[in-house]
């Protein structure tokens, strides 16, 4: 973690660049995003899969991690939950306005741009702070399956697969190895996408993670967005296969066991 004293006040505002061309408050927002629980998005040739780890406690009901935006779109975020919920509400509103005005489902990249414009606005004015979370949108529109990542600074990019949140580097290392083994592509069906996503989440999580902690949303071309947890009977065979692949990858790479992250109120 960089030290605030390095920047001589440049970290106190979103409208000041540091001498080396950085907006420090945006970098702090990215740090907040990476303290949230892991979130993963994977685009398959016939659909998409979003996955995330939920926080569980014996005194609380589990929090939501995957959200439905419209019939054809879902979302997952990592970072401050209040900021994430605000973006989810904005995305739902924009999707319904588009459907009302044009009589058709919203394009996923267009929705991603709308969210990115909002997030970028909060980096341009004094007295405001960036959103302390990153958002991953996924769905199927007229152009096919799409997974879109929106950064706290308002940058937007389209993914074949990716991760945000705690231990995202480990999950992405696994996903890169999968892509390399497939000739550098993710030309897979949605069932394989779910297995790969579950395996990536497992390698980025402590070994004692429970199936009920894993929430996933998926949509296949021509169907609607569905949300389930990994303890659902339909997901059990896929979870077992994912555990096998995660274990094989850890043994092959010699990666160390993951330690539990420090819990913090408001982080999801």
N, C-alpha and C positions, 0 to 999 in steps of 0.2 A: 504494500500500500504506500503510495507517495505521501509525503508530509506536507501539510498546508503551508508551513513556513517557507517552503521552497518557492512559493508563488507570490509572496509579498502583496497579498490582497487580491490577486487576480482570481482567486477561488470564491470570492464573495458575491459575484454577480454573473448572470448568464449573458450579459451584454458586453463583457470585457474579454478580449483575447489576451492570453499570456504572451510574453515576448517570443516564445517559440511556436505561436499560432494555435494554441489549444484553448478550448472553453472548458475550464476545470470543473464547473458544476455539472456539465454533461458527463464528464468522466466519472464524477461521483455517482451520478444516476446509474451509469452502467455497472458500477460496483454494487449498488443496491440491487440491481437486477440479478447479478451473479450470486447474491446471498439468498435468493429465493430457491425453492425446491426445483428440481430438474424438470424441464419441459422439452419434449421432442416432437418433431414433425417429419413425416416421410411421405413423399409422393410416389405412388405406384402407377403402372400403366393404365389401371382401371379404377383408381380411387386414391384416397389419401388416408393417413392415420395420424392422429394427434395423441400424445401420451403425456402424463404428468404424475408426479408423486404427491399424494395428499398428506396433510398433517393429521395425525390421529392422537387422541389423548383419552384416557379412561373417563375424564370428566366432561368431555365435549363430543358432540356429534362431528363426524368428519366434514371438513370444508370441501367446497366445490373446487375442482381444478380445470375441468373441461366445460366449455359453455357452447350452447347452440346459438348461432347468430341468426340464421334463416334455415329453411329446409335443406339448403345445399351447402351451408357454410358452418364451420365450427371454429373455436378459438381456444387457445391456452396461453397463460402468461406466467412469468416469474418475476418476483419482486414484491413491492408493497401492494397488498391486496386491495386497499381502498383506491389506489391509482388504477389498478387493473380492472376493478369493477366499473369505474367511471368510463374507461375505454370500451368495455364490453357494452355498456348501455348506449354509448355513442354509436358504436358499430351497428347495434340492433336498430337504432333509430334511423341511421342512414340507409340501411338495407330496406326497411319498410317504406321510407319515403320514396326510394328509387322504384320499388315495386308498385306503389300507388300511382306515381307520376307516369311511368313508362309501361306498366302492365307486364313486366317480366322480371326475373331474378337479377340481382345486381352482379356485375362482373367482379370477380374476386380481386383482381389487381386494382380495379378502380376503387373498391372499398378500402384496400390497403393504402392507396394514395390519399384518400380522405382522412384516414387515421394518422398517417404520417404527417400530413399538413397540420393537423391539430397539435401533434406532439412537437413539431418543429416550431410552431407559434410560441410555445412556452419556453423556447430558448432565445427569444428575440426581444423580450420586454423586461425592464427592471421591475422588481417586486414579484415576479413569478419564478417558479422553479420548474425544472424538467420533470416529467413523469418518472417515478422511480421504478419502472418496470419495462420489460420488453414483451411484445405480443407476437404470437404466431397464429396466422390465419390459415385455414385449409378447407378446401372444398372442390366441387366439380361444377364448372360452368360450361358455356357453349364451346369454349376452347379446350376443355378437358380438365384433368386433375391439376390443381395448383396448391403449392404451399408458399406462403408469403411471410417474411419476417420483418417486423417494424422495430427499429432501434429507438431507445429513449431520446436520442437526438433528432429523430425524424427521418433517418435514413431508411430506405426500403430495399429489400432484395428478395428475389425468388430462389427458393431452395429446391434441390432434389431431396436432401435430408439435412437435418441439423438439430442443434440443441442449444438451450439457454438455461441459466440457473447454476446451482451448485454442482461442481464436478462436470461441467459441460465439456471440458477438454477431453476427459476420459471417454465420455459417450461419443464424441465426434471422432476420436481416434478409432473406436470400434467401427463406426459407420464408414470411415474412410477405408478401413481394411476390407469391409464387406464390398464396397464399391470397386476396389482394386481386384478382388477375387471375381467380380462380375464383369471384368473388362472395362472398368471405369464408369459404369452406368448403374442405374437403379431400375433396370428393365425387369420388374418383378410384378406379380399380381398382389392384390390387397392382402390376401392371407399371409403371404410371405412378408409383406410390409409390416403387418402386425407382429409377427414373430421377431423380425429384426428390431422393431421398435421396442418391444418388451425386453429383448436381450440387451439393447443399448442402455435402457433404463436400469436394468439389473446390475450391469457392470459399473454404473455410476452411483450405485446405492449401497448401503451397508448390507452384509450378508443375511441379517435377520429381518429384512423387509418383508412385510406381510402382503399377500395378494390384495387384501382390502385397501391397502395404501395406494395401489396403482389404479388410476382411472384412465380410460382411453375412449376416444371418439373416432369414428370412422365413417366414411361414405363411399359407396361403390357407384360407378356411373349408372344413372337411371334410378337410383334409390335416394332415401333421405338420410340425413346425418343421425347417427345412433351413438349413444353414450352408455358405456358399461364399465364395471370394475373387473379386475383380473380374477376375482373369486366367482365370477359368473360361470355356471357349468359349461356354457359354450366356449369360454375362453380357456378353460382348464387344460385341454390338450395343447393349445398354442403356448400357454405359459410353461408347460413342462418342456416343450421343445426349445423355448427361449432360454430356460435355465441351463439346458444341456449345452447350447451354443455359447452362452456367457461363460460357463465353467471352462469349456474348451479354449476359449479365447484368453481367459485369465492365465491358464496353465501355459499356453503357447507363448504369451508375451511376457510372463513373469511379473505381471502387475501386482502391486501390493493390495491387501485388503483395504476397503474403504472404511474410514472412520465416520461416525455420525457427525453431521454438522451441528453447530450451536443454534438452538432454536431462538427465535426473536419474535416478539409480538408484532403482528401486522405483516409479517413476511409469508408469502405463499409461493 
